[in-house]
Amino acid sequence: ESKKYRGRRRTTCFSRKIFCGTCGSLVVRTIGHYKDRTYHRWTCQKKINTHGKECNRKNTSENELKKISCIALGLEEFSSDIFDKEISKAIIYDDRIEFTRGEEVISCLREETK
C-alpha cells in the first residue's frame, strides 16, 4: 500500500507557480508543527536541498501568500479557483511578490499585509 502513494503529492493552487526571487528555483509547500498547531509555509527548493548554503530566502507563510494574492487579484476573500485560473506565475522577493496575470505583472509590497 505504501508504494501506491509513493511519489504522489498533494497540490494547491500555488503548486508549481511560485518561484524564488533570490535564485529562481521553485518554491514548495512545507509543513511545520508548533505545540498543537500545524502550519504551512513556502520554502525555496534550493534552500531545502542545500541546507541554506546556496539560497537564504526566508520562508513565506501560506497565510501571507493568500493575503497578498487577494490584493493582486482585487479579492476580499481568497479563492484558490480564481488564483489557479488567473495567475500563471509568482516570484517572491524580500519586499514584494510579483504575480503574472496574462501579459500583466502585478507587484504587491509584502508590507501591505502587515
C-alpha positions in Angstrom: 0.0 0.0 0.0 2.8 2.5 0.7 4.2 2.0 -2.8 0.8 3.0 -4.2 1.2 6.5 -2.8 4.9 7.0 -3.2 5.7 10.0 -5.4 2.2 11.4 -5.2 1.9 14.9 -3.7 -0.9 17.0 -2.6 -1.1 20.1 -4.7 -2.6 23.5 -4.1 -3.3 26.4 -6.5 0.2 27.7 -5.7 2.0 24.5 -6.6 4.5 24.8 -9.5 3.6 28.5 -9.8 5.7 30.1 -7.1 9.4 30.9 -7.6 12.3 32.3 -5.5 13.3 35.9 -6.3 16.8 35.2 -5.0 17.9 32.1 -7.0 15.0 31.4 -9.4 14.2 28.0 -8.0 10.7 26.6 -7.4 9.2 27.4 -4.1 7.5 24.4 -2.4 5.0 23.9 0.4 6.4 22.6 3.6 4.6 21.8 6.8 5.6 22.8 10.3 4.4 21.9 13.7 4.4 24.0 16.9 2.7 22.7 20.0 -0.7 21.5 18.8 -0.7 23.6 15.6 0.2 22.6 12.1 1.1 25.4 9.7 2.1 25.7 6.0 4.9 27.7 4.6 6.5 28.1 1.2 10.2 27.4 1.0 12.8 27.7 -1.8 13.6 24.2 -3.0 17.3 25.1 -3.5 17.4 26.3 0.2 16.0 23.0 1.3 18.3 20.9 -0.9 21.5 22.8 0.0 20.5 23.4 3.7 20.6 27.2 3.1 24.1 27.3 1.6 23.1 28.3 -1.9 19.9 30.3 -1.1 18.9 32.1 2.1 15.4 33.2 1.1 13.2 33.5 4.1 10.1 31.2 4.2 6.8 32.7 3.3 3.7 31.7 5.3 0.8 30.4 3.3 -1.4 33.0 5.1 0.8 35.8 3.8 0.7 34.4 0.3 -3.1 34.2 0.4 -3.4 37.8 1.7 -1.1 39.2 -0.9 -2.8 37.2 -3.6 -6.1 38.8 -2.6 -4.5 42.3 -3.1 -3.1 41.3 -6.5 -6.5 39.9 -7.7 -8.7 42.6 -6.0 -10.5 40.0 -3.9 -11.9 40.5 -0.4 -11.6 36.7 0.3 -9.0 34.3 -1.1 -10.3 31.9 -3.8 -8.0 29.1 -4.9 -10.1 28.6 -8.0 -9.7 32.2 -9.1 -5.9 32.2 -8.3 -5.5 29.0 -10.3 -7.3 30.4 -13.3 -5.9 33.9 -13.2 -2.2 33.6 -12.1 0.3 31.7 -14.1 3.4 32.6 -12.0 4.5 34.4 -8.9 8.0 35.4 -7.7 8.7 36.0 -4.0 11.2 38.7 -3.2 12.2 40.2 0.2 10.0 43.3 -0.2 7.3 42.2 -2.7 5.7 39.4 -4.6 5.2 39.7 -8.4 2.2 37.9 -9.9 1.9 37.2 -13.7 -1.7 37.5 -14.9 -1.8 37.1 -18.6 0.7 39.6 -20.1 0.5 41.8 -16.9 2.9 41.7 -14.0 1.3 42.8 -10.7 3.8 43.8 -8.0 2.5 43.8 -4.4 4.6 45.0 -1.4 4.8 42.5 1.3 4.3 45.2 4.0 0.7 45.7 2.7 -0.5 42.6 4.6 1.0 43.5 8.0 
